[in-house]
């Protein structure tokens, strides 16, 4: 199976690198500068679950991409998605499958419009990773999960082939019969985690130790849960309990990567993670006061950042 990984940052570099390490046919679609760095220094992964050093991984740029791939793994940031869609278009043929692992759900609407829903799988990943200044992919914990599946819940031949290709790599790959619900479950938790940790500028343990912090975290989770329920994708009891436990764990240093981006003055996925969820809730008449406040906080940050 020929696999194109769009981007060789923290997420794409990690999963694509692990696949290359396992002997899979992987090419990275990257910008010219990243291609030059990979050619010179290779792809380096540093992880408690095993390092990887891959010399000169195969790369292609938008200017040189000419032929279709069997699987297109889309791992860019939300703000890069419109350009990534145009860049990757030559790689999406009649038999290609597109697997997006972005947060939220908006990417499905954009990808469906460009390539047709039949080519676009449901997908999500769970990993904490960052890209060092020298281009090294640094895995920050022991979680490295990638889930995927047909959005209609079927167990298709192409999903079976993808599962077989991913099975030998050093990460947890899982084909799912409920890929859309998996995406919603992650979205509800991520929006809650990003919203509360960015709003209060602290990890979970510090938030729940503060007066009213635990209640605020659970109220935001309930806002997100009610939006998902109104959209027909309410989290199940076990999923919800796990989210509650993680958002209220005493002493936990858990925070969203969005908080790290915010603290470093970087771009944040406010619209894609919180704004889109808020808009869907509003469309269904769901009142979400904590979600609205968290989103307003991030938009105010974006406005201040834009002014320099």
TITI-992983 format. One record per residue (C-alpha): x, y, z; residue in three letters. Coordinates in nm, 2 decimals. Example, Ala and Ser with C-alpha at 12.3 -4.5 7.8 and 13.67 -1.06 7.14 Angstrom:
// residues 2
((1.23 -0.45 0.78) 'ALA')
((1.37 -0.11 0.71) 'SER')
END
This chain:
// residues 308
((0.00 0.00 0.00) 'UNK')
((0.14 0.34 -0.10) 'UNK')
((0.08 0.59 0.18) 'UNK')
((0.11 0.97 0.15) 'UNK')
((0.14 1.15 0.48) 'UNK')
((0.05 1.52 0.45) 'UNK')
((0.29 1.70 0.68) 'UNK')
((0.59 1.58 0.87) 'UNK')
((0.53 1.77 1.19) 'UNK')
((0.47 1.62 1.53) 'UNK')
((0.17 1.41 1.44) 'UNK')
((0.24 1.32 1.08) 'UNK')
((0.61 1.28 1.15) 'UNK')
((0.54 1.04 1.43) 'UNK')
((0.29 0.81 1.26) 'UNK')
((0.46 0.83 0.92) 'UNK')
((0.80 0.77 1.08) 'UNK')
((0.67 0.46 1.26) 'UNK')
((0.52 0.33 0.94) 'UNK')
((0.85 0.38 0.76) 'UNK')
((1.03 0.21 1.05) 'UNK')
((0.80 -0.09 1.00) 'UNK')
((0.89 -0.11 0.63) 'UNK')
((0.58 0.05 0.48) 'UNK')
((0.58 0.25 0.15) 'UNK')
((0.54 0.60 0.29) 'UNK')
((0.61 0.94 0.13) 'UNK')
((0.57 1.28 0.31) 'UNK')
((0.41 1.57 0.14) 'UNK')
((0.60 1.87 0.28) 'UNK')
((0.71 2.22 0.20) 'UNK')
((1.05 2.28 0.04) 'UNK')
((1.22 2.39 0.36) 'UNK')
((1.10 2.08 0.56) 'UNK')
((1.20 1.86 0.26) 'UNK')
((1.55 2.00 0.27) 'UNK')
((1.58 1.95 0.65) 'UNK')
((1.46 1.59 0.62) 'UNK')
((1.71 1.52 0.34) 'UNK')
((2.00 1.66 0.54) 'UNK')
((1.92 1.54 0.89) 'UNK')
((1.67 1.26 0.84) 'UNK')
((1.35 1.21 1.05) 'UNK')
((1.42 1.17 1.42) 'UNK')
((1.17 1.04 1.67) 'UNK')
((1.24 1.04 2.04) 'UNK')
((1.00 0.84 2.26) 'UNK')
((0.98 0.64 2.58) 'UNK')
((0.84 0.37 2.35) 'UNK')
((1.14 0.36 2.13) 'UNK')
((1.34 0.60 1.92) 'UNK')
((1.37 0.61 1.55) 'UNK')
((1.63 0.76 1.31) 'UNK')
((1.53 0.74 0.95) 'UNK')
((1.78 0.88 0.70) 'UNK')
((1.64 1.08 0.41) 'UNK')
((1.27 0.97 0.43) 'UNK')
((1.09 0.99 0.09) 'UNK')
((0.93 1.34 0.04) 'UNK')
((0.74 1.52 -0.23) 'UNK')
((0.62 1.88 -0.25) 'UNK')
((0.30 2.03 -0.39) 'UNK')
((0.50 2.13 -0.71) 'UNK')
((0.62 1.77 -0.77) 'UNK')
((0.32 1.56 -0.66) 'UNK')
((0.19 1.40 -0.97) 'UNK')
((0.03 1.05 -0.90) 'UNK')
((-0.24 0.90 -0.68) 'UNK')
((-0.17 0.71 -0.36) 'UNK')
((-0.37 0.43 -0.20) 'UNK')
((-0.40 0.61 0.14) 'UNK')
((-0.37 0.98 0.22) 'UNK')
((-0.31 1.04 0.59) 'UNK')
((-0.40 1.41 0.65) 'UNK')
((-0.24 1.54 0.97) 'UNK')
((-0.21 1.92 0.93) 'UNK')
((-0.33 2.19 1.16) 'UNK')
((-0.69 2.32 1.10) 'UNK')
((-0.57 2.65 0.96) 'UNK')
((-0.36 2.47 0.69) 'UNK')
((-0.65 2.25 0.58) 'UNK')
((-0.78 2.45 0.28) 'UNK')
((-0.43 2.48 0.13) 'UNK')
((-0.35 2.12 0.21) 'UNK')
((-0.66 2.01 0.03) 'UNK')
((-0.55 2.18 -0.29) 'UNK')
((-0.19 2.06 -0.25) 'UNK')
((-0.29 1.69 -0.21) 'UNK')
((-0.55 1.68 -0.49) 'UNK')
((-0.32 1.51 -0.74) 'UNK')
((-0.27 1.22 -0.49) 'UNK')
((-0.64 1.15 -0.46) 'UNK')
((-0.75 0.91 -0.74) 'UNK')
((-1.05 0.70 -0.80) 'UNK')
((-0.94 0.43 -0.55) 'UNK')
((-0.77 0.65 -0.30) 'UNK')
((-0.89 0.67 0.06) 'UNK')
((-0.84 1.00 0.26) 'UNK')
((-0.79 0.96 0.63) 'UNK')
((-0.80 1.29 0.82) 'UNK')
((-0.69 1.29 1.19) 'UNK')
((-0.76 1.66 1.26) 'UNK')
((-0.97 1.76 1.56) 'UNK')
((-1.34 1.83 1.54) 'UNK')
((-1.56 1.75 1.25) 'UNK')
((-1.54 2.05 1.00) 'UNK')
((-1.27 1.87 0.80) 'UNK')
((-1.52 1.62 0.68) 'UNK')
((-1.74 1.88 0.53) 'UNK')
((-1.45 2.04 0.34) 'UNK')
((-1.30 1.71 0.23) 'UNK')
((-1.64 1.57 0.11) 'UNK')
((-1.70 1.88 -0.09) 'UNK')
((-1.36 1.85 -0.27) 'UNK')
((-1.31 1.48 -0.31) 'UNK')
((-1.66 1.32 -0.25) 'UNK')
((-1.77 1.16 0.07) 'UNK')
((-1.70 0.81 -0.06) 'UNK')
((-1.33 0.87 -0.05) 'UNK')
((-1.32 1.02 0.30) 'UNK')
((-1.29 0.79 0.61) 'UNK')
((-1.36 0.88 0.96) 'UNK')
((-1.04 0.91 1.17) 'UNK')
((-0.89 1.05 1.49) 'UNK')
((-0.57 1.01 1.69) 'UNK')
((-0.46 1.05 2.04) 'UNK')
((-0.10 1.15 2.09) 'UNK')
((0.10 1.41 2.28) 'UNK')
((0.39 1.51 2.06) 'UNK')
((0.58 1.82 1.97) 'UNK')
((0.84 1.93 1.71) 'UNK')
((1.17 2.06 1.85) 'UNK')
((1.35 2.35 1.70) 'UNK')
((1.58 2.12 1.52) 'UNK')
((1.29 1.92 1.36) 'UNK')
((1.30 1.62 1.60) 'UNK')
((0.96 1.47 1.68) 'UNK')
((0.94 1.43 2.06) 'UNK')
((0.67 1.20 2.19) 'UNK')
((0.56 1.34 2.53) 'UNK')
((0.38 1.04 2.69) 'UNK')
((0.30 0.67 2.62) 'UNK')
((-0.02 0.73 2.42) 'UNK')
((0.00 0.69 2.04) 'UNK')
((-0.34 0.58 1.91) 'UNK')
((-0.48 0.61 1.56) 'UNK')
((-0.84 0.51 1.49) 'UNK')
((-1.02 0.49 1.15) 'UNK')
((-1.31 0.34 0.98) 'UNK')
((-1.59 0.38 0.73) 'UNK')
((-1.84 0.65 0.83) 'UNK')
((-2.14 0.43 0.76) 'UNK')
((-2.01 0.17 1.01) 'UNK')
((-1.93 -0.10 0.75) 'UNK')
((-1.63 -0.33 0.76) 'UNK')
((-1.50 -0.26 0.41) 'UNK')
((-1.22 -0.43 0.22) 'UNK')
((-1.02 -0.10 0.21) 'UNK')
((-1.05 -0.06 0.59) 'UNK')
((-0.92 -0.42 0.62) 'UNK')
((-0.63 -0.34 0.39) 'UNK')
((-0.54 -0.03 0.58) 'UNK')
((-0.56 -0.21 0.91) 'UNK')
((-0.32 -0.47 0.78) 'UNK')
((-0.07 -0.21 0.66) 'UNK')
((-0.08 -0.02 0.99) 'UNK')
((-0.07 -0.33 1.21) 'UNK')
((0.30 -0.38 1.22) 'UNK')
((0.40 -0.03 1.32) 'UNK')
((0.50 0.08 1.67) 'UNK')
((0.17 0.25 1.75) 'UNK')
((-0.18 0.14 1.84) 'UNK')
((-0.39 0.13 1.52) 'UNK')
((-0.75 0.03 1.54) 'UNK')
((-1.02 -0.01 1.28) 'UNK')
((-1.36 0.10 1.42) 'UNK')
((-1.72 0.03 1.32) 'UNK')
((-1.82 0.35 1.49) 'UNK')
((-1.56 0.60 1.36) 'UNK')
((-1.79 0.90 1.36) 'UNK')
((-1.89 0.85 1.72) 'UNK')
((-1.53 0.80 1.81) 'UNK')
((-1.46 1.14 1.65) 'UNK')
((-1.74 1.31 1.85) 'UNK')
((-1.63 1.15 2.17) 'UNK')
((-1.28 1.29 2.12) 'UNK')
((-1.42 1.63 2.02) 'UNK')
((-1.63 1.66 2.33) 'UNK')
((-1.34 1.58 2.56) 'UNK')
((-1.09 1.79 2.37) 'UNK')
((-1.31 2.09 2.36) 'UNK')
((-1.37 2.06 2.73) 'UNK')
((-1.00 2.02 2.81) 'UNK')
((-0.88 2.29 2.58) 'UNK')
((-1.16 2.52 2.69) 'UNK')
((-1.10 2.49 3.06) 'UNK')
((-0.72 2.48 3.06) 'UNK')
((-0.70 2.78 2.83) 'UNK')
((-0.97 2.98 3.01) 'UNK')
((-0.80 2.93 3.35) 'UNK')
((-0.44 2.90 3.21) 'UNK')
((-0.36 2.60 3.42) 'UNK')
((-0.34 2.22 3.41) 'UNK')
((-0.63 2.01 3.54) 'UNK')
((-0.48 1.95 3.89) 'UNK')
((-0.44 2.32 3.96) 'UNK')
((-0.79 2.39 3.82) 'UNK')
((-0.97 2.14 4.04) 'UNK')
((-0.77 2.26 4.35) 'UNK')
((-0.91 2.61 4.30) 'UNK')
((-1.24 2.72 4.44) 'UNK')
((-1.51 2.64 4.19) 'UNK')
((-1.26 2.49 3.94) 'UNK')
((-1.40 2.14 3.95) 'UNK')
((-1.75 2.26 3.90) 'UNK')
((-1.64 2.48 3.61) 'UNK')
((-1.47 2.19 3.43) 'UNK')
((-1.77 1.97 3.47) 'UNK')
((-2.01 2.24 3.35) 'UNK')
((-1.80 2.29 3.04) 'UNK')
((-1.80 1.92 2.97) 'UNK')
((-2.18 1.92 3.01) 'UNK')
((-2.21 2.20 2.76) 'UNK')
((-2.01 2.00 2.50) 'UNK')
((-2.20 1.68 2.58) 'UNK')
((-2.54 1.85 2.52) 'UNK')
((-2.42 1.97 2.18) 'UNK')
((-2.31 1.62 2.08) 'UNK')
((-2.64 1.48 2.20) 'UNK')
((-2.84 1.74 2.00) 'UNK')
((-2.64 1.64 1.69) 'UNK')
((-2.72 1.27 1.75) 'UNK')
((-2.38 1.17 1.89) 'UNK')
((-2.41 1.17 2.27) 'UNK')
((-2.11 1.01 2.44) 'UNK')
((-2.19 0.68 2.61) 'UNK')
((-2.18 0.65 3.00) 'UNK')
((-1.83 0.49 3.00) 'UNK')
((-1.69 0.76 2.77) 'UNK')
((-1.85 1.04 2.97) 'UNK')
((-1.72 0.89 3.30) 'UNK')
((-1.37 0.87 3.17) 'UNK')
((-1.38 1.23 3.06) 'UNK')
((-1.51 1.34 3.40) 'UNK')
((-1.24 1.15 3.57) 'UNK')
((-0.96 1.30 3.36) 'UNK')
((-1.10 1.65 3.40) 'UNK')
((-1.12 1.63 3.78) 'UNK')
((-0.81 1.43 3.87) 'UNK')
((-0.64 1.58 4.17) 'UNK')
((-0.27 1.67 4.10) 'UNK')
((-0.30 1.60 3.73) 'UNK')
((-0.06 1.79 3.50) 'UNK')
((-0.29 1.73 3.20) 'UNK')
((-0.35 2.02 2.97) 'UNK')
((-0.44 2.07 2.61) 'UNK')
((-0.18 2.14 2.35) 'UNK')
((-0.38 2.45 2.27) 'UNK')
((-0.27 2.59 2.61) 'UNK')
((0.09 2.53 2.52) 'UNK')
((0.04 2.71 2.19) 'UNK')
((-0.13 3.00 2.36) 'UNK')
((0.14 3.03 2.63) 'UNK')
((0.40 3.05 2.35) 'UNK')
((0.21 3.31 2.16) 'UNK')
((0.13 3.07 1.88) 'UNK')
((-0.18 3.01 1.66) 'UNK')
((-0.47 2.82 1.82) 'UNK')
((-0.75 2.61 1.67) 'UNK')
((-1.02 2.82 1.84) 'UNK')
((-1.27 2.81 1.55) 'UNK')
((-1.22 2.44 1.46) 'UNK')
((-1.23 2.30 1.81) 'UNK')
((-1.45 2.53 2.01) 'UNK')
((-1.62 2.76 1.76) 'UNK')
((-1.76 2.49 1.53) 'UNK')
((-1.90 2.30 1.83) 'UNK')
((-2.06 2.62 1.96) 'UNK')
((-2.21 2.70 1.62) 'UNK')
((-2.36 2.35 1.60) 'UNK')
((-2.51 2.39 1.95) 'UNK')
((-2.65 2.73 1.86) 'UNK')
((-2.81 2.58 1.54) 'UNK')
((-2.99 2.32 1.76) 'UNK')
((-3.09 2.58 2.03) 'UNK')
((-2.85 2.44 2.29) 'UNK')
((-2.74 2.70 2.55) 'UNK')
((-2.37 2.66 2.62) 'UNK')
((-2.25 2.95 2.85) 'UNK')
((-1.91 2.80 2.95) 'UNK')
((-1.83 2.69 2.60) 'UNK')
((-1.92 3.04 2.47) 'UNK')
((-1.70 3.20 2.74) 'UNK')
((-1.40 2.98 2.66) 'UNK')
((-1.44 3.05 2.29) 'UNK')
((-1.47 3.43 2.35) 'UNK')
((-1.15 3.41 2.56) 'UNK')
((-0.96 3.24 2.27) 'UNK')
((-1.10 3.49 2.01) 'UNK')
((-0.98 3.78 2.23) 'UNK')
((-0.64 3.62 2.24) 'UNK')
((-0.64 3.59 1.86) 'UNK')
((-0.73 3.95 1.82) 'UNK')
((-0.45 4.06 2.06) 'UNK')
((-0.20 3.84 1.89) 'UNK')
((-0.30 3.98 1.55) 'UNK')
((-0.21 4.33 1.67) 'UNK')
((0.13 4.20 1.77) 'UNK')
END
